[in-house]
Amino acid sequence: MPGNHYKKMSLEELVVLSQKDDLKALEELIRREQKNVFAAFSYLSKKRENVADLTQEALLKVARNIHNLKNPKNFKSWLNQIISNLFYDELRKKQRRPDVISIDEDDEENSIKTQLPDKKCKPHEKCLSTELEEMIKEAIRDLPEQFRIAIILRELQGLSYEEIAEVTNSSVGTVKSRIARARGKLQDGLKSYI
């Protein structure tokens, strides 16, 4: 089949063909989803350097485990379950190994000042929309984990309340409450910017 044929297929068709070991279909499936996966992790993870690794790991899990997906219609929920599980795994690893910064170095080149990134936006480097986007990301990253996951799955991934409840092993009422509380915290936190 020509490559353009795959670009016209629905997500479900690509999943079915991927499960039949069609590597071109799997390649197209991964290509379509990689930006969404990256976006989800960029909002979930407070460490920017982890986002690319987590994205790659999630897409690798999709490729390796696509045969285990019983219903191709549930691909999005299944993918978001993978994202959530990897995020929680990363949190558990982080709790076992805290961040360390050396304070023993005294030469100017390797001082703590040069090791810590300056998170302030510099006017000549970023335009207003980029600055606002970063503030929104930061506000989302500062939310408690259960709020952060719920709001990302709803607003960025477009999942229904029922799908989010399934992914997070929560009730629909709990999901609605978490999303409402997350929205409220975001509005309060961003009030001075918006």
PLY file of the C-alpha trace (Angstrom):
ply
format ascii 1.0
element vertex 194
property float x
property float y
property float z
element edge 193
property int vertex1
property int vertex2
end_header
0.00 0.00 0.00
1.28 3.50 -0.73
2.28 5.61 2.28
-0.40 8.25 1.65
-3.06 5.60 2.05
-2.19 5.26 5.75
-2.48 9.01 6.32
-6.14 8.88 5.27
-7.02 6.03 7.64
-8.87 6.46 10.91
-7.11 5.82 14.19
-9.10 2.63 14.67
-8.09 1.30 11.24
-4.44 2.00 12.01
-4.72 0.16 15.34
-6.28 -2.91 13.67
-3.57 -3.02 11.00
-0.84 -2.46 13.62
-2.17 -5.45 15.54
-1.73 -7.46 12.33
1.98 -6.52 12.27
1.64 -3.82 9.59
4.69 -1.71 10.44
3.69 1.19 8.17
0.35 1.45 10.00
2.14 1.36 13.36
4.54 4.04 12.17
1.64 6.29 11.12
-0.17 5.63 14.42
2.91 6.64 16.44
3.51 9.69 14.22
-0.06 10.89 14.83
0.04 10.43 18.58
3.56 11.55 19.46
2.68 15.26 19.78
-0.27 14.51 22.09
1.87 12.24 24.27
4.65 14.86 24.41
2.13 17.58 25.31
0.63 15.47 28.09
4.03 14.80 29.65
5.11 18.43 29.26
2.19 19.43 31.45
2.55 16.52 33.88
6.29 16.53 34.50
7.93 19.36 36.38
11.30 18.41 34.88
11.56 19.35 31.23
14.44 16.95 30.66
12.15 14.00 31.51
9.46 14.86 28.93
11.24 13.47 25.87
12.30 10.29 27.70
8.79 9.68 29.02
7.30 10.32 25.57
9.69 7.86 23.96
8.99 5.27 26.64
5.22 5.63 26.21
5.40 5.29 22.42
7.69 2.27 22.77
5.12 0.66 25.10
2.42 1.31 22.50
4.51 -0.35 19.80
5.39 -3.35 21.95
1.95 -3.87 23.48
-0.48 -2.93 20.68
-1.39 -6.62 20.38
-2.69 -6.59 23.97
-5.34 -3.96 23.22
-8.60 -5.90 23.02
-10.85 -3.20 21.54
-9.29 -0.79 18.99
-12.01 1.77 19.81
-10.45 2.13 23.26
-7.02 3.09 21.92
-7.08 6.66 23.33
-8.05 5.47 26.81
-5.44 2.72 26.65
-2.75 5.22 25.57
-3.70 7.61 28.37
-3.50 4.73 30.85
0.07 4.14 29.66
0.85 7.86 30.08
-0.64 7.91 33.59
1.20 4.76 34.66
4.54 6.07 33.39
3.96 9.39 35.14
3.18 7.66 38.45
6.24 5.39 38.00
8.37 8.52 37.53
6.90 10.07 40.70
7.71 6.93 42.67
11.30 6.95 41.37
11.63 10.63 42.29
10.49 9.94 45.85
13.25 7.33 46.20
16.01 9.64 44.89
15.77 13.32 45.82
17.39 16.02 43.68
20.94 16.82 44.75
22.91 20.01 44.17
26.57 20.21 45.09
27.47 23.09 47.41
31.13 22.05 47.71
32.24 23.58 44.41
33.67 27.03 44.81
34.97 28.01 41.38
32.85 30.57 39.52
32.23 28.38 36.45
30.61 25.52 38.38
28.89 27.53 41.09
25.35 26.79 42.14
24.17 29.91 40.30
25.20 28.36 36.99
23.65 25.01 37.88
20.21 26.42 38.67
18.17 27.53 35.64
16.71 31.04 35.62
12.99 30.55 35.09
12.26 34.23 34.50
11.31 35.11 30.94
13.64 37.53 29.25
11.75 40.07 27.14
14.10 39.83 24.18
13.85 36.02 24.10
10.14 35.34 24.27
7.00 37.01 23.09
3.98 37.56 25.32
2.09 34.47 24.13
5.05 32.20 24.85
5.40 33.72 28.30
1.72 33.20 29.04
1.84 29.62 27.77
4.77 28.89 30.06
2.94 30.40 33.03
-0.09 28.23 32.28
2.14 25.13 32.06
3.81 26.06 35.33
0.43 26.60 37.02
-0.70 23.17 35.80
2.55 21.56 37.00
1.99 23.11 40.45
-1.42 21.43 40.82
-1.63 18.34 43.04
-1.09 15.19 40.94
-4.69 13.96 40.93
-5.93 17.39 39.76
-3.14 17.70 37.22
-3.85 14.33 35.61
-7.61 14.91 35.52
-7.36 18.36 33.91
-4.79 17.20 31.34
-6.80 14.15 30.35
-9.91 16.33 29.97
-8.57 19.53 28.40
-5.54 18.31 26.43
-6.43 14.73 25.58
-10.18 15.33 25.21
-11.29 12.33 27.25
-14.81 12.12 28.65
-15.42 12.09 32.39
-16.17 8.35 32.17
-12.91 7.63 30.34
-10.93 9.67 32.88
-12.64 7.78 35.70
-11.57 4.51 34.10
-7.97 5.64 33.52
-7.57 7.00 37.06
-9.59 4.27 38.81
-11.94 6.88 40.26
-15.66 7.57 40.20
-17.12 10.03 37.68
-18.13 12.32 40.55
-14.56 12.36 41.85
-13.26 13.18 38.36
-15.73 16.06 37.97
-14.77 17.39 41.39
-11.04 17.19 40.64
-11.47 18.98 37.32
-13.60 21.72 38.88
-11.09 22.22 41.69
-8.19 22.22 39.22
-9.91 24.86 37.09
-10.55 26.96 40.19
-6.91 26.74 41.30
-5.73 27.62 37.79
-8.03 30.66 37.66
-6.80 31.86 41.05
-3.15 31.26 40.17
-3.35 32.97 36.79
-5.68 35.83 37.79
-2.93 38.45 37.63
-1.81 37.31 34.16
-5.13 36.91 32.39
0 1
1 2
2 3
3 4
4 5
5 6
6 7
7 8
8 9
9 10
10 11
11 12
12 13
13 14
14 15
15 16
16 17
17 18
18 19
19 20
20 21
21 22
22 23
23 24
24 25
25 26
26 27
27 28
28 29
29 30
30 31
31 32
32 33
33 34
34 35
35 36
36 37
37 38
38 39
39 40
40 41
41 42
42 43
43 44
44 45
45 46
46 47
47 48
48 49
49 50
50 51
51 52
52 53
53 54
54 55
55 56
56 57
57 58
58 59
59 60
60 61
61 62
62 63
63 64
64 65
65 66
66 67
67 68
68 69
69 70
70 71
71 72
72 73
73 74
74 75
75 76
76 77
77 78
78 79
79 80
80 81
81 82
82 83
83 84
84 85
85 86
86 87
87 88
88 89
89 90
90 91
91 92
92 93
93 94
94 95
95 96
96 97
97 98
98 99
99 100
100 101
101 102
102 103
103 104
104 105
105 106
106 107
107 108
108 109
109 110
110 111
111 112
112 113
113 114
114 115
115 116
116 117
117 118
118 119
119 120
120 121
121 122
122 123
123 124
124 125
125 126
126 127
127 128
128 129
129 130
130 131
131 132
132 133
133 134
134 135
135 136
136 137
137 138
138 139
139 140
140 141
141 142
142 143
143 144
144 145
145 146
146 147
147 148
148 149
149 150
150 151
151 152
152 153
153 154
154 155
155 156
156 157
157 158
158 159
159 160
160 161
161 162
162 163
163 164
164 165
165 166
166 167
167 168
168 169
169 170
170 171
171 172
172 173
173 174
174 175
175 176
176 177
177 178
178 179
179 180
180 181
181 182
182 183
183 184
184 185
185 186
186 187
187 188
188 189
189 190
190 191
191 192
192 193
